[in-house]
Amino acid sequence: MLFYSFYKTLVGKEITVELKNDLSITGLLQSVDQFLNIKLKDVRVEEEDKYPYMLSVKNCFIRGSVVRYVHLPASEVDVETLQDHSRLEAREQKKAQQQ
């Protein structure tokens, strides 16, 4: 749930999603769900000459299982908060395993 809540803070920001088939799509993050499915609007493809059929696509839904990487703008990532939340989640998992 850490990444889900993290991505929710990036709604409205521009991100690049690289798919497992090497297609990279850049657009504004419209929404994300608990399965890390992503909706983008105002999309554009990084390699237009390689994927000309994607030029007409303006909005898209990307299933979470086909995502290889999500490239985020460095200025939008709050590293300290992300580290704190990951430590907290790790402690909770450790407590659950001990019980």
DSSP file (Angstrom, degrees, kcal/mol; ACC not computed):
  #  RESIDUE AA STRUCTURE BP1 BP2  ACC     N-H-->O    O-->H-N    N-H-->O    O-->H-N    TCO  KAPPA ALPHA  PHI   PSI    X-CA   Y-CA   Z-CA
    1    1 A M     >        0   0    0      0, 0.0     4,-2.2     0, 0.0     5,-0.2   0.000 360.0 360.0 360.0 -12.6    0.0    0.0    0.0
    2    2 A L  H  >  +     0   0    0      1,-0.2     4,-1.9     2,-0.2     5,-0.1   0.940 360.0  42.2 -61.3 -48.2    3.0    2.3    0.3
    3    3 A F  H  > S+     0   0    0      2,-0.2     4,-3.0     1,-0.2     5,-0.2   0.862 110.8  57.1 -70.9 -34.3    3.3    2.8   -3.5
    4    4 A Y  H  > S+     0   0    0      1,-0.2     4,-1.8     2,-0.2    -1,-0.2   0.955 111.2  41.7 -59.3 -50.5   -0.4    3.2   -3.9
    5    5 A S  H  X S+     0   0    0     -4,-2.2     4,-0.9     1,-0.2    -1,-0.2   0.839 114.2  53.7 -68.2 -30.9   -0.6    6.1   -1.4
    6    6 A F  H >< S+     0   0    0     -4,-1.9     3,-0.8    -5,-0.2     4,-0.4   0.935 109.0  47.3 -67.1 -45.5    2.6    7.5   -2.9
    7    7 A Y  H >< S+     0   0    0     -4,-3.0     3,-1.4     1,-0.2    -2,-0.2   0.831 102.6  64.5 -65.9 -30.6    1.3    7.6   -6.4
    8    8 A K  H >< S+     0   0    0     -4,-1.8     3,-1.0     1,-0.3    -1,-0.2   0.822  97.0  57.2 -61.1 -29.8   -2.0    9.2   -5.2
    9    9 A T  T << S+     0   0    0     -4,-0.9    -1,-0.3    -3,-0.8    -2,-0.2   0.666 101.3  58.1 -74.0 -14.5    0.1   12.2   -4.2
   10   10 A L  T X  S+     0   0    0     -3,-1.4     3,-2.3    -4,-0.4    19,-0.3   0.335  71.3 133.3 -97.9   6.4    1.3   12.5   -7.8
   11   11 A V  T <  S+     0   0    0     -3,-1.0    19,-0.2     1,-0.3     3,-0.1  -0.375  74.6  24.2 -59.9 131.1   -2.2   12.9   -9.4
   12   12 A G  T 3  S+     0   0    0     17,-3.0    -1,-0.3     1,-0.4     2,-0.2   0.327 101.0 111.3  93.8  -5.9   -2.1   15.8  -11.8
   13   13 A K  S <  S-     0   0    0     -3,-2.3    16,-2.8    16,-0.2     2,-0.5  -0.650  74.3-106.4 -98.3 156.7    1.7   15.5  -12.3
   14   14 A E  E     +A   28   0A   0     14,-0.2     2,-0.3    -2,-0.2    14,-0.2  -0.710  45.7 168.3 -85.7 128.3    3.5   14.4  -15.5
   15   15 A I  E     -A   27   0A   0     12,-2.6    12,-2.3    -2,-0.5     2,-0.5  -0.902  29.7-132.3-132.8 162.6    5.0   11.0  -15.4
   16   16 A T  E     -AB  26  71A   0     55,-2.2    55,-3.5    -2,-0.3     2,-0.5  -0.980  16.8-160.9-117.4 129.4    6.5    8.5  -17.8
   17   17 A V  E     -AB  25  70A   0      8,-3.2     8,-2.7    -2,-0.5     2,-0.6  -0.945   2.8-158.1-112.1 121.8    5.4    4.9  -17.8
   18   18 A E  E     -AB  24  69A   0     51,-2.7    50,-2.9    -2,-0.5    51,-1.8  -0.885  14.5-150.1-100.5 124.6    7.7    2.3  -19.4
   19   19 A L  E >   - B   0  67A   0      4,-3.1     3,-1.7    -2,-0.6    48,-0.2  -0.445  26.9-108.1 -91.2 164.9    5.8   -0.8  -20.4
   20   20 A K  T 3  S+     0   0    0     46,-2.4    47,-0.1     1,-0.3    -1,-0.1   0.689 118.6  61.2 -66.2 -18.4    7.2   -4.4  -20.6
   21   21 A N  T 3  S-     0   0    0     45,-0.3    -1,-0.3     2,-0.1     3,-0.1   0.181 122.3-105.1 -92.8  17.6    7.0   -4.2  -24.4
   22   22 A D  S <  S+     0   0    0     -3,-1.7     2,-0.4     1,-0.3    -2,-0.1   0.472  76.2 139.0  75.0   6.1    9.5   -1.2  -24.4
   23   23 A L        -     0   0    0     23,-0.1    -4,-3.1    22,-0.0     2,-0.5  -0.698  37.5-159.1 -80.7 128.4    6.8    1.4  -25.1
   24   24 A S  E     -A   18   0A   0     -2,-0.4    22,-2.2    -6,-0.2     2,-0.4  -0.952   8.4-172.2-112.9 124.9    7.3    4.6  -23.0
   25   25 A I  E     -AC  17  45A   0     -8,-2.7    -8,-3.2    -2,-0.5     2,-0.4  -0.958   5.3-163.0-120.0 129.5    4.2    6.8  -22.5
   26   26 A T  E     +AC  16  44A   0     18,-2.9    18,-2.2    -2,-0.4     2,-0.3  -0.921  31.1 121.1-111.6 137.0    4.4   10.2  -21.0
   27   27 A G  E     -A   15   0A   0    -12,-2.3   -12,-2.6    -2,-0.4     2,-0.4  -0.982  62.2 -65.6-173.7 178.3    1.2   12.0  -19.6
   28   28 A L  E     -AC  14  41A   0     13,-2.6    13,-2.0    -2,-0.3     2,-0.5  -0.696  51.8-117.9 -83.4 129.5   -0.6   13.5  -16.7
   29   29 A L  E     + C   0  40A   0    -16,-2.8   -17,-3.0    -2,-0.4    11,-0.2  -0.546  36.6 174.0 -69.4 116.3   -1.4   11.1  -14.0
   30   30 A Q  E     -     0   0A   0      9,-3.2     2,-0.3    -2,-0.5    -1,-0.2   0.861  60.2 -24.4 -92.1 -43.3   -5.2   11.1  -13.8
   31   31 A S  E     - C   0  39A   0      8,-1.3     8,-2.5   -21,-0.0    -1,-0.4  -0.986  47.9-158.6-163.4 163.3   -5.7    8.3  -11.3
   32   32 A V  E     - C   0  38A   0     -2,-0.3     6,-0.2     6,-0.2     2,-0.2  -0.986  14.1-154.8-144.2 145.7   -4.2    5.1   -9.8
   33   33 A D    >   -     0   0    0      4,-1.4     3,-2.2    -2,-0.3   -25,-0.0  -0.580  40.0 -86.8-116.9-177.0   -5.9    2.2   -8.0
   34   34 A Q  T 3  S+     0   0    0      1,-0.3   -30,-0.1    -2,-0.2   -29,-0.1   0.674 126.9  55.3 -66.8 -17.2   -4.8   -0.4   -5.5
   35   35 A F  T 3  S-     0   0    0      2,-0.1    -1,-0.3   -31,-0.1     3,-0.1   0.325 118.5-112.6 -92.3   6.8   -3.6   -2.7   -8.2
   36   36 A L    <   +     0   0    0     -3,-2.2     2,-0.3     1,-0.3    -2,-0.1   0.756  60.9 159.9  62.0  29.2   -1.4    0.1   -9.5
   37   37 A N        -     0   0    0     26,-0.1    -4,-1.4    27,-0.1     2,-0.4  -0.613  28.3-147.4 -71.3 141.9   -3.4    0.4  -12.7
   38   38 A I  E     -CD  32  62A   0     24,-2.8    24,-3.6    -2,-0.3     2,-0.5  -0.936  16.3-160.0-123.5 135.9   -2.7    3.9  -14.1
   39   39 A K  E     -CD  31  61A   0     -8,-2.5    -9,-3.2    -2,-0.4    -8,-1.3  -0.971  17.0-174.4-111.4 127.7   -4.9    6.3  -16.1
   40   40 A L  E     -CD  29  60A   0     20,-2.6    20,-2.5    -2,-0.5     2,-0.3  -0.911   6.6-163.9-118.8 147.2   -3.0    9.0  -18.1
   41   41 A K  E    S+CD  28  59A   0    -13,-2.0   -13,-2.6    -2,-0.4    18,-0.2  -0.903  70.8  26.0-125.8 161.3   -4.4   11.9  -20.0
   42   42 A D  E    S-     0   0A   0     16,-0.9    -1,-0.2    -2,-0.3    17,-0.2   0.934  87.8-176.0  53.9  51.2   -2.7   14.1  -22.6
   43   43 A V  E     -     0   0A   0     15,-2.1     2,-0.3    -3,-0.2   -16,-0.2  -0.387  18.7-178.7 -82.4 154.3   -0.4   11.3  -23.5
   44   44 A R  E     -C   26   0A   0    -18,-2.2   -18,-2.9    -2,-0.1     2,-0.3  -0.979  24.9-122.1-145.4 152.6    2.5   11.2  -25.9
   45   45 A V  E     -C   25   0A   0     -2,-0.3     3,-0.4   -20,-0.2   -20,-0.2  -0.745  10.5-140.1 -98.4 142.0    4.9    8.5  -26.9
   46   46 A E  S    S+     0   0    0    -22,-2.2     2,-0.7    -2,-0.3    -1,-0.1   0.895  99.4  38.5 -68.7 -40.7    8.6    8.8  -26.5
   47   47 A E    >>  +     0   0    0    -23,-0.3     4,-1.5     1,-0.2     3,-0.6  -0.738  68.6 170.6-113.1  82.2    9.5    7.1  -29.8
   48   48 A E  T 34 S+     0   0    0     -2,-0.7     6,-0.2    -3,-0.4    -1,-0.2   0.841  75.7  55.4 -63.1 -35.9    6.8    8.4  -32.2
   49   49 A D  T 34 S+     0   0    0      1,-0.2    -1,-0.2     2,-0.1    -2,-0.1   0.808 109.9  46.7 -69.1 -27.8    8.5    6.9  -35.3
   50   50 A K  T <4 S+     0   0    0     -3,-0.6    -1,-0.2     1,-0.2    -2,-0.2   0.778 124.5  31.0 -81.7 -29.0    8.6    3.4  -33.8
   51   51 A Y    ><  +     0   0    0     -4,-1.5     3,-1.6     1,-0.1    -1,-0.2  -0.555  66.9 157.3-128.0  65.5    4.9    3.6  -32.6
   52   52 A P  G >   +     0   0    0      0, 0.0     3,-1.5     0, 0.0     4,-0.3   0.779  69.9  66.6 -65.5 -25.2    3.1    5.8  -35.2
   53   53 A Y  G 3  S+     0   0    0      1,-0.3     3,-0.4     2,-0.1     4,-0.1   0.646  92.2  63.3 -70.0 -12.5   -0.3    4.2  -34.3
   54   54 A M  G X  S+     0   0    0     -3,-1.6     3,-1.1     1,-0.2    -1,-0.3   0.504  77.1  88.4 -88.3  -4.1   -0.1    5.8  -30.8
   55   55 A L  T <  S+     0   0    0     -3,-1.5    -1,-0.2     1,-0.2    -2,-0.1   0.814  86.6  50.9 -64.9 -29.8   -0.1    9.3  -32.2
   56   56 A S  T 3  S+     0   0    0     -3,-0.4     2,-0.4    -4,-0.3    -1,-0.2   0.564  86.3 103.6 -85.2  -7.9   -3.9    9.5  -32.1
   57   57 A V    <   +     0   0    0     -3,-1.1     3,-0.1     1,-0.2    -3,-0.0  -0.620  35.1 164.9 -80.1 127.6   -4.2    8.3  -28.5
   58   58 A K        +     0   0    0     -2,-0.4   -15,-2.1     1,-0.3   -16,-0.9   0.709  67.3  25.3-110.1 -33.1   -4.9   11.1  -26.0
   59   59 A N  E     +D   41   0A   0    -18,-0.2    -1,-0.3   -17,-0.2     2,-0.3  -0.962  69.9 179.7-131.0 148.4   -6.0    9.2  -22.9
   60   60 A C  E     -D   40   0A   0    -20,-2.5   -20,-2.6    -2,-0.3     2,-0.5  -0.997  25.4-141.0-151.3 156.2   -5.1    5.7  -21.8
   61   61 A F  E     -D   39   0A   0     -2,-0.3     2,-0.5   -22,-0.2   -22,-0.2  -0.973  21.2-162.6-113.3 127.7   -5.5    3.1  -19.1
   62   62 A I  E     -D   38   0A   0    -24,-3.6   -24,-2.8    -2,-0.5     2,-0.2  -0.957  16.8-131.5-117.2 121.1   -2.4    1.0  -18.3
   63   63 A R    >   -     0   0    0     -2,-0.5     3,-1.7   -26,-0.2     4,-0.3  -0.498  18.0-129.2 -69.4 136.1   -2.8   -2.2  -16.4
   64   64 A G  G >  S+     0   0    0      1,-0.3     3,-1.1    -2,-0.2    -1,-0.1   0.767 102.7  63.6 -58.8 -29.7   -0.4   -2.4  -13.5
   65   65 A S  G 3  S+     0   0    0      1,-0.2    -1,-0.3   -45,-0.0   -28,-0.1   0.630  99.9  52.9 -74.8 -12.2    0.9   -5.8  -14.4
   66   66 A V  G <  S+     0   0    0     -3,-1.7   -46,-2.4   -47,-0.0     2,-0.4   0.403  83.9 108.1-100.8   2.5    2.4   -4.6  -17.7
   67   67 A V  E <   +B   19   0A   0     -3,-1.1   -48,-0.2    -4,-0.3     3,-0.1  -0.667  36.8 174.6 -84.6 129.3    4.4   -1.7  -16.2
   68   68 A R  E     -     0   0A   0    -50,-2.9     2,-0.3    -2,-0.4   -49,-0.2   0.862  69.1  -2.3 -93.1 -53.4    8.1   -2.1  -16.1
   69   69 A Y  E     -B   18   0A   0    -51,-1.8   -51,-2.7     2,-0.0     2,-0.5  -0.964  52.5-150.3-137.9 153.2    9.1    1.3  -14.7
   70   70 A V  E     -B   17   0A   0     -2,-0.3     2,-0.6   -53,-0.2   -53,-0.2  -0.982  17.7-153.2-122.3 117.3    7.5    4.5  -13.7
   71   71 A H  E     -B   16   0A   0    -55,-3.5   -55,-2.2    -2,-0.5    -2,-0.0  -0.805  16.0-167.7 -93.7 123.8    9.7    7.6  -14.2
   72   72 A L        -     0   0    0     -2,-0.6     2,-0.3   -57,-0.2   -57,-0.1  -0.800  29.4-101.9-112.0 150.4    8.8   10.4  -11.8
   73   73 A P    >>  -     0   0    0      0, 0.0     3,-1.6     0, 0.0     4,-0.6  -0.573  28.4-138.4 -69.5 128.8    9.9   14.0  -11.7
   74   74 A A  G >4 S+     0   0    0     -2,-0.3     3,-0.8     1,-0.3    -2,-0.0   0.817 100.2  60.5 -59.9 -32.2   12.6   14.4   -9.1
   75   75 A S  G 34 S+     0   0    0      1,-0.2    -1,-0.3     3,-0.1    -3,-0.0   0.721 103.3  51.5 -69.8 -19.5   11.1   17.7   -7.9
   76   76 A E  G <4 S+     0   0    0     -3,-1.6     2,-0.6     2,-0.0    -1,-0.2   0.557  88.1  93.7 -93.5  -9.7    7.8   16.0   -7.0
   77   77 A V    <<  -     0   0    0     -3,-0.8     2,-1.1    -4,-0.6     3,-0.1  -0.760  60.5-156.1 -93.1 119.3    9.3   13.2   -4.9
   78   78 A D     >  -     0   0    0     -2,-0.6     4,-2.0     1,-0.2     5,-0.2  -0.778  13.5-175.5 -91.9  94.8    9.5   13.8   -1.1
   79   79 A V  H  > S+     0   0    0     -2,-1.1     4,-2.5     1,-0.2     5,-0.2   0.869  76.5  54.2 -63.9 -40.7   12.3   11.4   -0.3
   80   80 A E  H  > S+     0   0    0      1,-0.2     4,-2.4     2,-0.2    -1,-0.2   0.927 110.5  45.5 -62.7 -45.7   12.1   11.9    3.5
   81   81 A T  H  > S+     0   0    0      1,-0.2     4,-2.4     2,-0.2    -1,-0.2   0.904 112.7  51.5 -64.7 -40.5    8.4   11.2    3.8
   82   82 A L  H  X S+     0   0    0     -4,-2.0     4,-2.0     1,-0.2    -2,-0.2   0.901 110.9  48.0 -63.2 -41.6    8.8    8.1    1.5
   83   83 A Q  H  X S+     0   0    0     -4,-2.5     4,-2.2     2,-0.2    -2,-0.2   0.910 111.3  50.6 -65.1 -42.6   11.7    6.8    3.7
   84   84 A D  H  X S+     0   0    0     -4,-2.4     4,-2.3     1,-0.2    -2,-0.2   0.920 111.5  47.5 -61.7 -44.3    9.7    7.4    6.9
   85   85 A H  H  X S+     0   0    0     -4,-2.4     4,-2.4     1,-0.2    -1,-0.2   0.872 111.0  50.8 -67.3 -36.5    6.6    5.5    5.5
   86   86 A S  H  X S+     0   0    0     -4,-2.0     4,-2.1     2,-0.2    -1,-0.2   0.884 110.4  49.5 -70.6 -35.7    8.7    2.6    4.3
   87   87 A R  H  X S+     0   0    0     -4,-2.2     4,-2.3     2,-0.2    -2,-0.2   0.927 111.9  49.1 -63.4 -43.9   10.4    2.3    7.8
   88   88 A L  H  X S+     0   0    0     -4,-2.3     4,-2.1     1,-0.2    -2,-0.2   0.915 112.0  47.5 -62.1 -44.4    7.0    2.4    9.4
   89   89 A E  H  X S+     0   0    0     -4,-2.4     4,-2.1     1,-0.2    -1,-0.2   0.880 110.5  52.4 -66.1 -37.4    5.6   -0.3    7.1
   90   90 A A  H  X S+     0   0    0     -4,-2.1     4,-2.1     2,-0.2    -2,-0.2   0.902 109.4  49.8 -64.6 -40.9    8.7   -2.5    7.6
   91   91 A R  H  X S+     0   0    0     -4,-2.3     4,-2.4     2,-0.2    -2,-0.2   0.909 110.0  50.8 -63.2 -41.8    8.2   -2.2   11.4
   92   92 A E  H  X S+     0   0    0     -4,-2.1     4,-2.1     1,-0.2    -2,-0.2   0.896 110.9  48.2 -64.0 -40.2    4.6   -3.2   11.1
   93   93 A Q  H  X S+     0   0    0     -4,-2.1     4,-1.8     2,-0.2    -1,-0.2   0.880 110.5  51.7 -68.0 -37.0    5.4   -6.2    9.0
   94   94 A K  H  X S+     0   0    0     -4,-2.1     4,-1.6     2,-0.2    -2,-0.2   0.909 109.9  49.0 -65.5 -42.0    8.1   -7.3   11.5
   95   95 A K  H  X S+     0   0    0     -4,-2.4     4,-1.3     1,-0.2    -2,-0.2   0.899 110.1  51.8 -62.7 -41.3    5.6   -7.0   14.4
   96   96 A A  H  < S+     0   0    0     -4,-2.1    -1,-0.2     1,-0.2    -2,-0.2   0.851 109.0  50.1 -65.7 -34.0    3.1   -9.1   12.4
   97   97 A Q  H  < S+     0   0    0     -4,-1.8    -1,-0.2     1,-0.2    -2,-0.2   0.834 107.7  53.6 -72.8 -32.2    5.6  -11.8   11.7
   98   98 A Q  H  <        0   0    0     -4,-1.6    -1,-0.2     1,-0.2    -2,-0.2   0.762 360.0 360.0 -73.5 -25.4    6.7  -12.0   15.4
   99   99 A Q     <        0   0    0     -4,-1.3    -1,-0.2    -5,-0.1    -2,-0.2   0.475 360.0 360.0 -83.6 360.0    3.1  -12.6   16.6
